[in-house]
Amino acid sequence: MQRLESFQPRARRPADFDEFWADVLARTNAVPLRPQVERIALRSTSEVDVFRVHFDSLDRVRIAGWYCVPAGITNPLPGMLLVPGYISDPPIPRKLAAMGYAVLSVGPRGKIGSNSQFNPGYPGLLTHNIVDRNTYSYRGFYMDAVKAVDFLLSRPEVDPGRIVVQGASQGGGLSVVTAALRSEVRAVVIGVPYLCAFRDSVELAGTNPYQEIADYLRLYPDRTDDVWNTLEYFDGLHFAPRVHCPALVYVGLQDNVCPPATGHALFRAIGSAEKVFRAFDGYGHDGGKHEHEGMIDDFLAQHLK
């Protein structure tokens, strides 16, 4: 544990970081949501209604997702945004809906259902236009998660005072960004976080996705400075101080995909006075799944009441 606590990342927050994201957020907010909701009878059950949803995000890219609510319940429900990993496509969150949440499992641009206008592929997303912060893939990808909060807030069955966002790996990174940029988020769960401490993660991780950056720099060494300059604007460490809601962060101590030391650095940077860190020994990138699920349920029950 001492090693995690003493790790010092090399990330440096750009002086115009807040101004850059204020502009991107304003452009995103100017795009009408244009939500479309269709109940899918084949996917629904007696306990949970399942809907295929679409909405517009930054640059008017059409985004898809799965939306699940408990069947027959009209009382205001806590809303949950579930954000996906790097390779995986958004699951249908029936289990979470059966627990009493109205859950949107969003597929940011490039995911199945959201890839007709933008589709860099996997691998490919991490380095798409990586030398320009204004066209880098994650500029829009981050905003798709942020815009998904508007979808939840547009739903009459969702209690706007009880919005939570959670995800693991890339979903952990997206959770940080969303909680940082949307004050409506009341609690955040950040699992084995990706997209933080980029410079260190590229060196410490033993596999993809971070290996994509190393491969890119090997092919284009003359672009090294531009790559690192761009990534500073997308580093979760720089969003973390703006997270002021209760936060739960967990890592696996044997994780070779998202190094646990970078996850602890992210935890330290979070601005919330109510934050919890858990490190699971003997676990890799699953982050101690068999142990952390109950911990997450308890955390959310405490803060969403």
Secondary structure, DSSP 8 states (H G I E B T S, - for coil): -HHHHH--------TTHHHHHHHHHHHHHTS----EEEE-TTT--SSEEEEEEEEE-GGG-EEEEEEEEETT--S-EEEEEE---SSS-----HHHHHTT-EEEEEE-TTSTTS-SS----TTTGGGTTTT-TTT-HHHHHHHHHHHHHHHHHH-TTEEEEEEEEEEETHHHHHHHHHHHH-TTEEEEEEES--SSSHHHHHHH--STTTHHHHHHHHH-GGGHHHHHHHHHTT-HHHHGGG--S-EEEEEETT-SSS-HHHHHHHHHH---SSEEEEEETT--TT-SHHHHHHHHHHHHHHHH-
